[in-house]
Amino acid sequence: MTNLFFYGTLCHLPLLECVLGRPRANLHIADARLVGHAVCSVAGETFPAITARPGAIAWGIVVRDLSDEDVARLRYYEGGFDYGQTPLQVETAEGMVTAQVFFPEPGRWALTGAWHLADWQRAHAPMVMAAAEEIMAWYGRKLAEDIAARYTPINIRAHARVLAGQRTPDPDRDLTRDVVVQARRHAYMNFFSLREVDLQFRQHDGSLGPVLNRGALFVGEAVVVLPYDPVRDCVLLVEQFRAPVFMAGDPAPWVWEPVAGLIDPGETPEQAARREAQEEAGLTLDRLLPAGRMYSSTGSSSEFLNLFIGLADLGGHHPQDGGLAEEGEDIRSRLVSFDKLIEGVDNDRWRDMPLVTTALWLARHRDRLRQA
């Protein structure tokens, strides 16, 4: 059995419960402190690191009598950080306890000021909890290094889940009684993830329906921005290869679209739209106009879109290659007159739903934008 001292995010007991897979009532937890050490923020990150520092005190918790399985689950969750364990004496109200402390590799991160659990809980705990749920769902099925390689998309999906939970509830329904979940499964995880659920939902006659098995593709929350020059009355489109279109058997998998991309954790939709315009088209936007917020395909995907029209001076823009090589993007851009844009909508030339949606929004507001 092992005693462990926690000084960072795992002092958040719901996260510890998620990682260990059992409730806190089954754990022997006590407040503790480690003298001669400090818990510091890591530059550019939300988690802390511990370092030896004479005269300082690292506050945390000690959890006693953890099993080999508990330690294995903790190492799996922290698998991307390669922490080493050191036994040290920590103080508790019950006296001194020898506990293992996870230390990062010396010099791995730049340490800044003091890290405070309460600040982290307010700002980051919900997203970290959502990410931990996905990570631990793969315990025993995927290697820790495979999970570590996918931290970025995992966090993007977790961020999107937090944002989804902040949307306006349905005033006519109570999810605690109108949806009954029998089982949840994580079926696939890579850049995207696929999850399954067995559930019942309240039907319109008031009864609970039969148990149904349903799946959903988890992508994240995204932005779509159609750059428009109201002086020259033209838009900018980008073309790129789309593997799902190819996989569907479509003989034309290169698709013309607006600029688009996933929102990174900590980004606003507006910040993501401006970043994607730079990355995909080398374009600086003057102004962003909201053009709708919606799910892209409610029957199969959790993806939520923030649509924008991006006002810009396109006079000096020339067709160019864009995209991030590290993300496998190979993108070219093109200017299209407004008349050709709408002609393409009417003739079914455009096959990207966000392009058609933003084009129709632009058609409705174009005169106002040109007069302004």
NORHU-V9322 format. One record per residue. N is the residue number from 1. RES is the residue in one small letter. OMEGA is omega in whole degrees, 0 to 359 (999 if undefined). Layout:
n = {N/N}
res = {RES/RES}
omega = {OMEGA/OMEGA}
//
This chain:
n = {1/2/3/4/5/6/7/8/9/10/11/12/13/14/15/16/17/18/19/20/21/22/23/24/25/26/27/28/29/30/31/32/33/34/35/36/37/38/39/40/41/42/43/44/45/46/47/48/49/50/51/52/53/54/55/56/57/58/59/60/61/62/63/64/65/66/67/68/69/70/71/72/73/74/75/76/77/78/79/80/81/82/83/84/85/86/87/88/89/90/91/92/93/94/95/96/97/98/99/100/101/102/103/104/105/106/107/108/109/110/111/112/113/114/115/116/117/118/119/120/121/122/123/124/125/126/127/128/129/130/131/132/133/134/135/136/137/138/139/140/141/142/143/144/145/146/147/148/149/150/151/152/153/154/155/156/157/158/159/160/161/162/163/164/165/166/167/168/169/170/171/172/173/174/175/176/177/178/179/180/181/182/183/184/185/186/187/188/189/190/191/192/193/194/195/196/197/198/199/200/201/202/203/204/205/206/207/208/209/210/211/212/213/214/215/216/217/218/219/220/221/222/223/224/225/226/227/228/229/230/231/232/233/234/235/236/237/238/239/240/241/242/243/244/245/246/247/248/249/250/251/252/253/254/255/256/257/258/259/260/261/262/263/264/265/266/267/268/269/270/271/272/273/274/275/276/277/278/279/280/281/282/283/284/285/286/287/288/289/290/291/292/293/294/295/296/297/298/299/300/301/302/303/304/305/306/307/308/309/310/311/312/313/314/315/316/317/318/319/320/321/322/323/324/325/326/327/328/329/330/331/332/333/334/335/336/337/338/339/340/341/342/343/344/345/346/347/348/349/350/351/352/353/354/355/356/357/358/359/360/361/362/363/364/365/366/367/368/369/370/371/372}
res = {m/t/n/l/f/f/y/g/t/l/c/h/l/p/l/l/e/c/v/l/g/r/p/r/a/n/l/h/i/a/d/a/r/l/v/g/h/a/v/c/s/v/a/g/e/t/f/p/a/i/t/a/r/p/g/a/i/a/w/g/i/v/v/r/d/l/s/d/e/d/v/a/r/l/r/y/y/e/g/g/f/d/y/g/q/t/p/l/q/v/e/t/a/e/g/m/v/t/a/q/v/f/f/p/e/p/g/r/w/a/l/t/g/a/w/h/l/a/d/w/q/r/a/h/a/p/m/v/m/a/a/a/e/e/i/m/a/w/y/g/r/k/l/a/e/d/i/a/a/r/y/t/p/i/n/i/r/a/h/a/r/v/l/a/g/q/r/t/p/d/p/d/r/d/l/t/r/d/v/v/v/q/a/r/r/h/a/y/m/n/f/f/s/l/r/e/v/d/l/q/f/r/q/h/d/g/s/l/g/p/v/l/n/r/g/a/l/f/v/g/e/a/v/v/v/l/p/y/d/p/v/r/d/c/v/l/l/v/e/q/f/r/a/p/v/f/m/a/g/d/p/a/p/w/v/w/e/p/v/a/g/l/i/d/p/g/e/t/p/e/q/a/a/r/r/e/a/q/e/e/a/g/l/t/l/d/r/l/l/p/a/g/r/m/y/s/s/t/g/s/s/s/e/f/l/n/l/f/i/g/l/a/d/l/g/g/h/h/p/q/d/g/g/l/a/e/e/g/e/d/i/r/s/r/l/v/s/f/d/k/l/i/e/g/v/d/n/d/r/w/r/d/m/p/l/v/t/t/a/l/w/l/a/r/h/r/d/r/l/r/q/a}
omega = {188/170/180/175/179/184/187/187/180/168/173/192/175/177/178/177/181/183/181/179/177/186/180/179/180/182/176/187/177/172/184/175/180/183/178/179/179/175/187/172/175/182/178/181/179/181/181/170/180/180/177/180/182/177/181/177/175/180/178/178/171/178/186/169/175/182/175/178/177/181/178/179/178/179/177/180/181/189/182/187/173/178/170/181/178/177/180/176/177/182/173/178/181/181/181/180/172/183/174/179/178/177/175/175/182/178/183/183/173/182/180/183/181/177/183/182/184/178/179/181/180/189/193/187/182/180/179/177/180/178/181/178/179/181/185/175/182/178/182/181/177/178/180/179/175/177/181/180/183/180/183/178/177/180/176/178/179/178/179/180/177/179/179/181/180/180/186/179/174/184/184/184/179/186/181/179/184/173/180/181/179/182/175/178/171/188/185/177/172/175/170/173/178/180/178/178/169/186/170/175/183/180/185/177/178/181/172/180/180/176/181/173/181/177/179/175/179/186/186/175/189/172/173/179/177/179/183/175/183/178/181/177/179/178/175/176/175/179/175/178/179/183/179/178/176/182/177/181/180/182/180/185/171/192/174/187/164/169/182/176/181/178/177/175/181/179/167/176/180/178/179/180/179/178/181/178/177/185/187/185/182/190/173/182/177/187/178/178/178/182/176/176/189/170/183/181/190/181/186/189/175/184/180/186/170/185/179/161/181/179/184/172/183/184/182/184/177/179/184/175/180/181/181/181/182/176/178/183/174/193/169/183/183/174/181/178/179/181/179/177/182/175/177/175/183/183/179/179/182/185/180/185/179/177/179/182/180/177/179/175/180/180/181/186/187/182/179/180/181/178/180/999}
//
